[in-house]
């Protein structure tokens, strides 16, 4: 069957090259794709039909959940857009969220019920991609990752079957969905256990000059801070009016006790070079940022760097992070506090790596054509290698590559083997490969896929 023969009633709305909506349909968060077709699903049955077609025709399929996915390029394959599956329902503290929903809408819906789920930093990020990759958010020290709050899912398999996934029905599959990425099917609904949330205290501190003393104080504060507190350090060049250039520490305190937040953050507020930019109560939805708009006609330049999960943020690690930004002015560095509830989860209880980490670190220099020469590239990569040596494991949501070896860098060997076994059980033909791909493991006789 050719794509032209597809029935809209069986797979959703099919958009092909030359159709009036083609140019808008093939655009994704940070580029312009070249699939054979874009299918917009408006129901679970549409998803089933599209996946059955892709499997039968051996077409690569890329799932677009509606957020910040950079997996938009699938030449000659299918882009399956499930952003219309964005329903949000609340029953007590149990929340069911469509696979195409975005966190801003979710945060607003939950706020009406006095609830929250730890999510990403921006309103437009998708629930699906962030959760399947783990989900480091503002409540990570109190509630863990987004995937730690996942208690069930509805999934369309590579065969086009619909499976209700829980710890009782399919424990290994749910384990894999908690950090194993989009390797196992199309999640059309996520079931979360939400938390009571009346509001948050939000604070922003600017750092002028050498950031090292402030970062050392920040680290020491977080070493024994209450779990209500999560902080992020970021140093960026001028990029977007919603994210002022320079070095800042942003803090979010779960709850309405502003006085307690001030007491805990006092050492940071009085550290050398630190000044208070904002401090006060906010609703959680208002904390989420609006992401900068990307022009697909002029995509972002390449990124020389990476991310890692750091167990011990010692002075040497802080120096390496600060040095990266100093050596590469057109660069970004970020530190996000972990620990607390993130570390309460045993390593074997989810696919997410490095549960012993207390910080997440990211650094990268922009590889701007005509402005960055080979020597500058080499310096940036060497500076990143020095940072990466301080950590272990990779957070996949901050890394986009189809390199088949990359997943092995993300997960410990035992986790990788277990993920491969789940992949073998649910997607032996590797239909879902446009991701940090886990290859199907060997069958009972030791044969690969």
N, C-alpha and C positions, 0 to 999 in steps of 0.2 A: 504494500500500500504506500502511495506517495503522500507527501504532506498535503498536496492539493486535494486528495481524496478524503482527508479527515472531516468528520462530521462535527460541527460546532456543538451539537447536542451531547456528544460523547466525551469531549475533552475540554470544553470551554471555548473561549473566543480565540481563534487562530489568526495571527497577524503575520503576513508574509512581506518580503521585499516588494515595494511598489504600492502596498496598501496605504491609505491615507494616514494611518496611525503608526506606520512603520518607524519613522525617524524618532518619534518620542518613545515608542515601545522598546527599542533596542538600546536606549540610553540607560546606563546604570549610574551608581553613585559617583564614580570617578572615571568614566570612560564611555566609549561607544562600542557595543558588541556587534558581531557579525554571525549570528546564528542563522540556521535555515528558516526558523520561524520562532515567534514568541507566542506562547499559549497563556492566556489569562484565565485562570481557574476561578470560578465563583462558588464551587461546592467541592466536597470531598470526592464525589463521583467524577467530577472533572479531573481531579488529580489522579484518580485511579486510571481513567482512560488515557491520560497523557503518559503516565508511566508505563502502562502496558504497551502503548504504541512505541515508545522509546526503547523498551526492552526488546520488543519483537523486531524492530528495525536496526537494533544495535547502534542507536544514536546516543552520543553523549548528551547528558541533560544537566543543566545548571538550574538550581532552585533559587529563585529570588523571593526573599521573605519580606522585602519592603524597606529595609534599613540601609546600612552602610556597606553592604557587600561589595567587595571589589572582584568577586569571582564572575564578572559579567561577560567575559570573553569565552565563547564556546563555538568556535568556527565550524559551521556546517551542522551543528547540533541543535538542541532545543533549549530555549530559556522558558522555564515554567514559573510564571509569576503568580504567587499565591497571596499577594498583598490584600486581596479582597476578603480573605479569611481572617477578619480582624475583630470578631466578636469578643466581648469581655463580660463574663458573668460572675457574680459573687454570691456565695452561699456560706454565711458565717465567715470563717477565715479561709475557706477553700475557694480558690479563684481559678476559673477556666478561661484561657486566653487563646485566641486563634493564632495559627502559625504565621500569619501575615501582619500581626499587630506591631505597633511601635510603643516604646516605653513611655513616651510622653502621654499618650492617650491612656495607657494603663495606669500611670501615676495619678492622673486626674480622676479616673474612675474609682480607684481605690481610696483616694483622699475623701471622697464623699461618704465612705464607710469608716473613716478613721483607720485605714489600713495602709500598709506599704510592703513592697518586695524590693530587695536590694537589686538594683539594675545598673545599667551603664551611666555615663556622665551626661549623655546628650539625649534630648527628647526624641530625635528622629531615628535612633538606632533600633534595629529590629529585635523583637523578643526572641525569635528563633535562633538566629546566628549567635547572638550573645550568650544565650543559655546553653546551647549545644557545645560552645567552646569553653564554657565555665562561667564567665560573667563576674568580673571583678568590679564591684560597685561601691557606693558610698556607705553601705551598711555591712561591708565584708567582715569587719572585726566583731560585729555583734550578731549577724545572721548568717555569715558565710557567703559563699558564691551564690549567684542566681541558681545554678544547677543544684546546689545543696537544698534549695527550697522546692525543688521539683519532686512531686510525689506521683505523677502519672503522665501519660501522654497518649494521644491517638496518632498512629503512624501508618502511612501507606507504604507497603513493602515494594521491593523490586518486582514482585509478581503482580502488583496492583491490588493486593489484599489489604483490608483495613484491620489493624490490630490495636486493641486496647492494652496498653502497657502499664503495669503496676509492679510493685515489689512482690505481690502475691502471684501474679499471672506470668510475668516474664522478667524475673529479677536480673538476669544477666543483660538483657537488652536495656532495661532501665539504667543499670550500672553504666553501660556504655554511653547512653545518651547524656549522662552527667559528666560531660567534658570530652567525649570522644568525637565531637564534631558531626557533620552531616553525612557520615559514612553508611548509615544503616537504613535509611528510608526518608520519606518526607513527613515531618511532624506537622500535622494539620491542627493539632490542639495541644497546649501545654496545661497541665494541672499543677498549681502551686499551693503551698500552705503559706498564707500571708501572715503578717505580724501587726499588732496594734501600733499605730503611729499617729500621735496628735500633732506633730510638727518637728522641726529640727532647728538647731542653732547653726547658723552659717557664718563663717569668718574667713576673711581674706587678708593676708599679710604680704606686703611687698618687701623685697630684699634688695638693698642697694650695696653695690660693691661685692667683695669676696663672699660667696655664699657658704663657704665651708663652716665657719663658726655657727651660723644659723642651722645648717643641716645637722651638725653634731648635737645641738640642743634639741632639734626636732626628733632626732633618733632617741635621745635619752628620755624625752617626754613620753614617747610612744612605748618605751620599754616596759613601763608599768602603768600606762594610762588605762582608765576604765574602757570597757569595750564599746561604750557609746561613741567613742571618738575614732574617726578615720581622717587621715590627712593625705594631701597630694602636693608634692613640690613639682613645679614646672618652670622651665626657663626657655623662652621662645623668642625668635626674631619677630619683627612686625609682619603679621600675616593676615589678621582679621580683626575688625573693630570689636567683635564680641569677646576676643581673647587678647587683652592688652599685652604688648611686648614686655619682656623682662622677666625677672625671677619672682615668683610668688609661691606662698604656701596657702592652700585652701583647706579649711577644716570643716567637717560636718559632725555635729554632735546629735545623736538621736535623742529626742525628747525636748522638753521646754525649759529645762533648768539652765538658763543663761549664766547665772552666777557660778554654777559648778563648772561649766565649760570655760569660763574666764579663769577660774582658779587653776585648772589643769593646764591651760594654754599660756599662763602668765610667764613662765620661763622663756617660751618662744617669743612672746610679744615684746620682751625686754632684751632679746639677744642682739648682738652687734649688727647694725645695719637694717634691723627689722622695724617696719612701721605698719600700723593698722590701717587697712583700707576699708574694711567693712566688718561689722559684727552685730548680729541680731537674729531674731526669730524669723523663720520663713516656713512656708509650706513646702513639702518635699518636691512637688511638681515644679515649683519656682526655682529650685536649685539646679534642675536639669538645664543644660545649655542648649542653644541652637547651634547646630554644626555649621561651619562655613560652607558656602555654596561653591561647588566645583564646576568649572566650565569644561564639559567633556571635549570640546574642541581644543582645549589647551590643558591637557591633564597634568597632574602634579608630577614634578620631576622624580627621578629615582631617589632611593633612600639608602644611604650608606651607614648601616648599623643594624640594630636588632633589639631584642628584649630578653630578659632572663629573670629568674626568681631567685632572690638572694636570702640565704639563711641568716647571715650576720653582716649588718651594715657597719663595718668598722671604719676607722678614719681613712684607711687606704682606699676602700671602696668609694667613700665620699670624695676623696681627692681625685680619683679617676673620673668620676661623674662630672665634677666641676671642671676638670681639665678638658674634657671633651668639648664642652660648650666654648671654652676659652680658645681652643685650638681651631674650632670650626664655627665661625660666627653665624653662618647660614645653617643652623642646626637646632634641634629640639632635644631637651633631656627631661625625663620625668621619673619621679619616685612616688609610689603609692604604698601606704602602710598595709600590711597584712597581719597575720597572727590572730589571736583571739579565736572566734568561732571558726575561722578558716582553718586553723591548726587543730581544732577539735576533731575534725573528720579524719579518720584513719586513712592512710595512703591507699589501702585496698578497697575502701568503701566507695570510691568514685574513680573515674578514669583521669581526673585532673592531676597533673604532676606536682611534685615538690610541696607537699603539705607542711613541711618543716620551715618553709620560707617565711620570713617576717617582712620582706619588702619585695615589691615588683619594680624593676628598673628597665627603662627604655631610653635609648639614645640613637640619634641618627642625623647625619648631615645630608642636606639636599644636594643631589648631583645635578646641578643646573648646567645645561649645555652652554658651552662657551665661557663659563665662569669658573669651572672646576677642572683643574688639570690632573694628570696622572699622579703627581706628587701629593696633591691635596687629597685625592681619593685614597692613596696608600696610607696617609697619616690618619684619615678618619677611620679607615678599617682597622688599623693597628690600635687606635684609641678604643674602638669598640671591642676588639679582642681582649684588651686589658680589663674592660668592665665585665664582659661575658665570663671571663675566667673566675670571677667572684661568685657566680651563681650556678644553678643547675636547672635544666628544664626550660621550656619555651612556652609562653602564652600564645596559643594559636590565633586568638582574635586580633593580635597586633602583628600578624605575619601573613602575607599573602604570597603563596608560591604553589605551583603545581609540580615542583620537584618531587619525584616519588620517594626520595630518601629523607624528605624533611620530617615526616611524621616520626621517624625513628629518633630524631633529635628532641622531639617534644615529650616523648613518653619513656619511662624506665622500661627495660627489656621485659619484665614480667607483665607490666601493664600492656605493652605492645602485643605480646603473645595472646593475652586474654582478649584484647580488642580484635585481633585477627580471627580468633575463634568465633566471636560474635558475628563478625563480618561474614565468615564462611556460612554461618547458620542463616543469615537474613539477606545477604547480597552476594552469593557465590560468584556471580558474573560481573561483579564490580560495576554495576550500573551507576552507582553514586560515587563517581571518581573525581568530580570537579571540586576538590576540597584538599585538606591535608590528608592525603589518601592512605588509608589502611588497607593493605592487600589482604584478600581472603586467606586464612590460614589453611594448612593441609587438612584433608579429610581423614576419616578414621584409618584409612590405609596409608596415610602419609603423602597423598598426592595433592599438589597445589591446584589452584583454580585453573 
